């Protein structure tokens, strides 16, 4: 049960890989309560479905400032 529960949550580093947002931006969203998250020790943990909802909302927003950064090659 415990392992299954943790599959629904991501560390900030995992969220960065999945979303394309920077770790600093995701932590800021978590501190503001914009992105539901909690701390386990010193590590922020984000619900995977909440991150997906935030990303989908940002993708459909007219204001593109809130979308993830493009990879720089």
C-alpha positions, -999 to 999 in steps of 0.1 A, spaced: 0 0 0 28 24 9 47 19 -24 14 23 -44 7 55 -26 41 70 -34 35 63 -71 10 92 -71 36 117 -58 67 132 -73 97 149 -58 105 183 -73 133 168 -93 109 142 -108 84 170 -115 110 190 -133 118 161 -156 81 155 -164 69 191 -167 98 211 -181 94 238 -153 124 247 -132 127 234 -97 127 270 -84 94 277 -101 78 246 -88 89 253 -53 75 288 -56 42 274 -67 42 250 -38 50 277 -12 22 299 -26 -3 270 -25 -9 273 -63 4 237 -67 -7 213 -40 25 200 -24 40 192 10 75 187 25 90 155 36 120 166 55 137 191 32 121 177 0 90 191 -16 66 164 -29 39 171 -55 9 151 -64 14 139 -100 -22 146 -111 -20 181 -97 11 188 -117 -6 174 -148 -37 197 -142 -15 227 -137 5 220 -169 -27 215 -189 -42 247 -176 -9 266 -185 -9 250 -219 -44 264 -227 -38 298 -211 -34 329 -233 -7 341 -210 23 320 -221 45 332 -192 33 302 -172 43 275 -196 75 255 -193 107 267 -208 117 253 -241 149 233 -241 179 252 -252 202 234 -276 
